[in-house]
Amino acid sequence: MRVIDRYIATQVVINTLLVLLVLTALASLITFVGEFGHVGQGKYTLLDAATYTLLYVPSTAYSMFVVAAFLGAMLGLGELASHNELMVMRTAGLSVARLGLSMLTGGVVLLAVCVVLGEFVAPVAQRHAESMRSELIYNQPALIGNGGIWAKDGDVFLNIRQMSKRNSAQGIYIYRIDSSHQLLSSTEAASAVFNNGVWLLKGLHETRLTPDGATTRNVPSEAWHTYLGPGLLSLFVVDTDSLSARGLYQYIEYLRSNGINADRYVTAFWSRAAQPLSLLVMMLLVLPFVFGPFRSATTGQRLVAGMLIGVVFSVFDNIFMQSGLVFGFNPMLTAWLPTLLLAAICGVAVSRIR
């Protein structure tokens, strides 16, 4: 049995990685062509566009992993069915459930690769790509929009115009308000460096508002203690849809601690949590097709059918998530329901296999 497990798992893993390679290459080519419009701006060259595209490869691969796993399992088991290898295994007494378990052995390997991509590789690479691109095109270390980063820590509102490195920033504006939302003070700093858990503000100019009037002070540097460290602020720079689950959790905690609605990000967090199950369920969904209408289908037919099913599931998942946000559904339910529905459909289909 171990030989069969290893054989089936190898077929699934190899085919999935090949499909993922093709899909990622096509998507990366589109990204690369889309960068042509920025080539020539500032110091941005064609080689930089290629580097930017390569840095986006982990994010692209992660977003396509579930569909690639479904297609890879469809092609892998489909080839075994075409060569009558599955029929021989069934005749030898191997049940459909046992075949599914063998296939999921490869699914666990793919799942580990998917988690590493989404949690550790893709966020870091994407953040570096955006920082490099903005520095070359706009001559700024990290472009964060015309209004910069806005963040809140209790009664303090922070605005940062630029972040050059993980622990330094330029153009800092700090506004303090009272319980009646009246402005107490406005502080402007030319730059800041984060060290040992404290921001060191440099070139500081502060204006304090009191009932007796306004007072100002200028100091070369001053320490500032706040919950808003570089790790949290970096989450504001990157699109939250591409954050890791850990980054999303930190961002959710920050929003909740400041009384800000976090439903969108809670839904995104649970959607990431549901993705491993989606991957495994999509792979099991292959079994009814291999032992059913696609037993004698060609590779092209399996590929087209797999693409259609993968696209339909992805579109439905995205539409349901957006609808849940609009109509105020429970974020966990919104994120998990498409996967649970797919699991139910898969369970019924597999149980009908004879």
C-alpha positions in Angstrom: 0.0 0.0 0.0 2.8 2.4 0.8 4.1 2.0 -2.8 0.7 2.9 -4.2 0.3 5.8 -1.8 3.7 7.2 -2.8 2.9 6.6 -6.5 -0.4 8.4 -6.5 0.8 11.2 -4.3 3.8 11.8 -6.6 1.5 12.0 -9.6 -0.7 14.6 -7.9 2.2 16.7 -6.6 4.2 16.7 -9.9 1.1 17.6 -12.0 0.0 20.3 -9.6 3.4 21.9 -9.6 3.5 21.8 -13.4 0.1 23.4 -13.6 1.0 26.0 -11.0 4.2 26.8 -13.0 2.2 27.3 -16.2 -0.5 29.4 -14.5 2.0 31.5 -12.6 4.1 32.0 -15.8 1.0 33.3 -17.7 0.0 35.6 -15.0 3.5 36.9 -14.5 3.8 37.6 -18.2 0.7 39.7 -18.0 2.1 41.6 -15.0 5.4 42.1 -16.9 3.7 43.5 -19.9 1.6 45.8 -17.7 4.8 47.3 -16.3 5.9 48.5 -19.8 4.0 51.7 -19.2 6.2 52.6 -16.2 9.5 51.8 -17.9 11.4 55.0 -18.5 9.8 56.8 -15.6 12.5 57.9 -13.1 15.2 55.2 -13.0 12.8 52.4 -13.7 14.2 50.1 -16.5 13.1 47.0 -18.2 15.3 44.9 -16.0 13.7 46.5 -12.9 10.3 45.6 -14.3 11.4 42.0 -14.7 12.7 42.0 -11.1 9.4 43.5 -9.9 7.5 40.7 -11.7 9.7 38.0 -10.3 9.2 39.3 -6.7 5.4 39.1 -7.3 5.7 35.4 -8.4 5.1 34.0 -4.8 1.9 36.1 -4.4 0.7 35.0 -7.8 1.4 31.4 -7.1 -0.3 31.5 -3.8 -3.5 33.0 -5.2 -3.7 30.2 -7.8 -2.7 27.3 -5.6 -6.2 25.9 -5.0 -7.1 25.9 -8.7 -3.7 24.4 -9.6 -4.2 21.6 -7.0 -7.5 20.8 -8.5 -6.2 20.8 -12.0 -3.1 18.8 -11.0 -5.1 16.1 -9.2 -7.5 16.0 -12.2 -4.6 15.5 -14.7 -2.7 13.1 -12.5 -5.5 10.8 -11.7 -6.9 11.3 -15.2 -3.8 9.9 -16.7 -3.9 6.9 -14.4 -7.5 6.3 -15.4 -6.7 6.6 -19.1 -4.0 4.0 -18.8 -6.4 1.7 -16.8 -4.1 1.9 -13.8 -6.9 3.0 -11.5 -9.1 0.2 -12.7 -6.4 -2.3 -11.9 -6.1 -0.8 -8.4 -9.8 -1.0 -7.9 -9.9 -4.6 -9.1 -7.1 -5.4 -6.7 -9.4 -4.3 -3.8 -8.4 -0.7 -3.4 -11.4 1.3 -2.4 -12.3 4.8 -3.5 -11.8 6.1 0.1 -8.3 4.5 0.1 -7.5 6.2 -3.3 -8.7 9.5 -1.9 -6.5 9.1 1.2 -3.5 8.3 -1.1 -4.2 11.5 -3.0 -4.5 13.6 0.1 -1.0 12.4 1.1 0.2 14.5 -1.8 -2.3 17.2 -0.8 -0.6 17.6 2.6 2.7 18.2 0.9 1.1 20.8 -1.4 -0.6 22.3 1.6 2.7 22.8 3.4 4.1 24.6 0.3 1.0 26.8 0.0 1.2 27.8 3.7 4.9 28.7 3.4 4.3 30.8 0.3 1.3 32.6 1.8 2.6 33.2 5.3 6.4 33.8 4.9 7.5 34.3 1.3 4.8 36.2 -0.6 4.2 39.1 1.9 7.9 39.9 2.3 8.6 39.6 -1.5 5.6 41.8 -2.4 6.5 44.4 0.2 10.0 44.6 -1.2 8.7 44.8 -4.8 6.5 47.8 -4.0 9.2 49.5 -2.1 11.8 49.0 -4.9 9.3 50.1 -7.6 8.3 53.3 -5.9 11.9 54.3 -5.1 13.0 53.9 -8.7 9.9 55.5 -10.3 9.1 58.3 -7.8 12.6 58.6 -6.1 10.9 57.9 -2.8 11.8 54.9 -0.6 8.2 53.8 -0.1 5.3 55.5 -1.8 2.2 55.3 0.5 -0.2 57.6 -1.3 -0.6 61.3 -1.4 -2.1 61.5 2.1 0.5 59.0 3.5 -0.4 56.6 6.3 -3.1 57.5 8.8 -3.2 55.6 12.1 -4.9 56.0 15.5 -3.6 55.1 18.9 -6.0 56.1 21.6 -6.4 59.9 21.6 -3.5 60.3 19.1 -3.8 60.5 15.3 -0.6 59.8 13.4 0.1 60.8 9.8 3.4 59.5 8.1 4.2 60.7 4.6 7.1 58.4 3.8 8.7 55.2 5.2 12.2 54.6 3.9 13.1 51.5 5.8 11.4 49.3 8.3 12.6 51.4 11.2 12.6 55.0 9.8 10.1 57.5 8.5 9.9 61.0 7.1 7.2 63.7 7.4 5.5 62.8 10.7 2.4 64.6 11.9 0.9 63.8 15.4 -2.4 65.2 16.5 -3.7 64.8 20.0 -7.4 65.3 20.9 -9.4 65.2 24.1 -12.6 63.3 25.0 -14.7 66.0 23.3 -12.7 65.6 20.1 -11.1 69.0 20.5 -7.5 69.4 19.2 -5.0 69.7 22.1 -1.7 69.7 20.2 -0.2 69.4 16.7 3.3 68.0 16.3 5.4 67.9 13.2 8.7 66.1 12.9 11.0 66.0 9.9 12.0 62.3 10.5 11.9 59.6 13.0 13.9 56.4 13.8 12.5 53.5 15.8 14.9 51.9 18.2 14.4 49.7 21.4 10.6 50.1 21.2 10.6 53.9 21.0 10.3 56.4 18.2 13.0 59.1 18.2 11.5 62.2 16.6 13.9 64.6 14.9 13.4 68.2 13.9 10.3 68.5 16.1 7.9 71.5 16.0 5.0 71.3 18.4 2.0 73.6 18.8 -0.2 73.3 21.9 -3.7 74.8 22.2 -4.9 76.0 25.6 -7.7 78.2 26.7 -5.1 81.0 27.1 -3.9 80.6 23.5 -1.3 78.7 21.5 2.2 77.9 22.5 5.0 76.5 20.4 8.2 74.7 21.0 11.1 73.4 18.8 13.4 70.7 19.9 16.2 68.8 17.9 14.9 65.4 19.0 12.5 63.8 21.4 11.5 60.2 22.3 7.9 59.2 21.6 6.2 56.1 23.1 3.4 54.6 21.1 1.7 51.3 20.3 2.2 52.1 16.6 5.6 50.4 15.9 7.1 49.8 12.4 5.8 46.2 12.3 2.2 47.5 12.6 2.7 50.5 10.4 4.1 48.3 7.6 0.7 46.6 7.4 -0.7 49.9 6.2 1.7 50.1 3.3 0.9 46.7 1.7 -2.6 45.8 0.4 -4.3 44.1 3.2 -5.6 41.4 0.8 -2.0 40.2 0.4 -1.1 40.1 4.1 -0.3 36.9 5.8 -2.8 35.5 8.3 -0.6 36.7 11.2 -0.4 40.2 9.6 -4.2 40.3 9.3 -4.6 39.2 12.9 -2.4 42.0 14.1 -4.2 44.5 11.9 -7.6 43.3 13.2 -6.4 43.7 16.8 -5.3 47.2 16.1 -8.6 48.2 14.5 -10.6 46.7 17.3 -8.5 48.3 20.0 -9.3 51.7 18.4 -13.0 51.0 17.9 -12.8 50.7 14.1 -14.9 48.2 12.2 -12.8 45.3 11.2 -15.3 43.0 9.5 -13.6 43.2 6.1 -10.3 42.0 7.5 -11.9 39.4 9.8 -13.5 37.9 6.7 -10.2 38.0 4.9 -8.5 36.3 7.9 -11.1 33.5 8.0 -10.9 33.1 4.3 -7.2 32.4 4.6 -7.9 29.9 7.4 -10.4 28.2 5.1 -8.0 28.0 2.1 -6.2 24.8 3.3 -9.6 23.0 3.6 -10.6 24.3 0.2 -7.4 22.9 -1.3 -8.0 19.4 0.1 -11.7 19.4 -0.8 -11.0 20.5 -4.4 -8.6 17.6 -4.7 -11.2 15.1 -3.4 -13.7 16.6 -5.9 -11.6 15.1 -8.6 -12.7 11.5 -7.7 -16.3 11.7 -9.0 -14.9 13.1 -12.3 -12.2 10.5 -12.7 -14.6 7.6 -12.0 -17.4 9.2 -13.8 -17.9 11.2 -17.0 -14.2 12.0 -17.5 -12.8 8.5 -17.2 -12.1 8.3 -20.9 -11.7 12.0 -21.6 -8.6 13.5 -23.2 -6.1 15.7 -21.3 -7.5 18.8 -23.0 -11.0 18.0 -22.0 -10.0 17.4 -18.3 -8.0 20.7 -18.4 -11.0 22.7 -19.7 -13.4 21.1 -17.3 -11.0 21.7 -14.4 -10.5 25.3 -15.3 -14.3 26.0 -15.5 -14.9 24.4 -12.1 -12.0 26.2 -10.5 -13.0 29.6 -11.9 -16.7 29.1 -10.9 -15.7 28.3 -7.3 -13.3 31.3 -7.1 -15.9 33.7 -8.5 -18.6 32.4 -6.2 -16.3 32.6 -3.2 -15.4 36.2 -4.0 -18.9 37.3 -4.8 -20.2 35.7 -1.6 -17.5 37.4 0.5 -18.3 40.8 -1.0 -22.1 40.2 -0.5 -21.4 39.2 3.1 -19.7 42.5 3.7 -22.4 44.5 2.0 -25.3 42.8 3.9 -23.4 42.5 7.2 -23.2 38.7 7.4 -21.1 37.1 10.1 -17.5 37.2 8.8 -16.7 33.7 9.8 -19.8 32.4 8.1 -19.1 34.5 5.0 -15.5 33.1 4.7 -16.3 29.4 5.5 -19.7 28.8 3.8 -18.5 28.4 0.2 -15.9 25.9 1.3 -18.4 24.0 3.5 -20.9 23.9 0.6 -18.2 22.6 -1.7 -17.3 20.0 1.0 -20.9 18.9 1.2 -21.2 18.6 -2.6 -17.9 16.7 -2.7 -19.1 14.3 0.0 -22.4 13.5 -1.8 -20.6 13.0 -5.1 -17.9 10.7 -3.7 -20.5 8.6 -1.8 -22.3 7.9 -5.1 -19.2 6.4 -6.7 -19.6 2.6 -7.3 
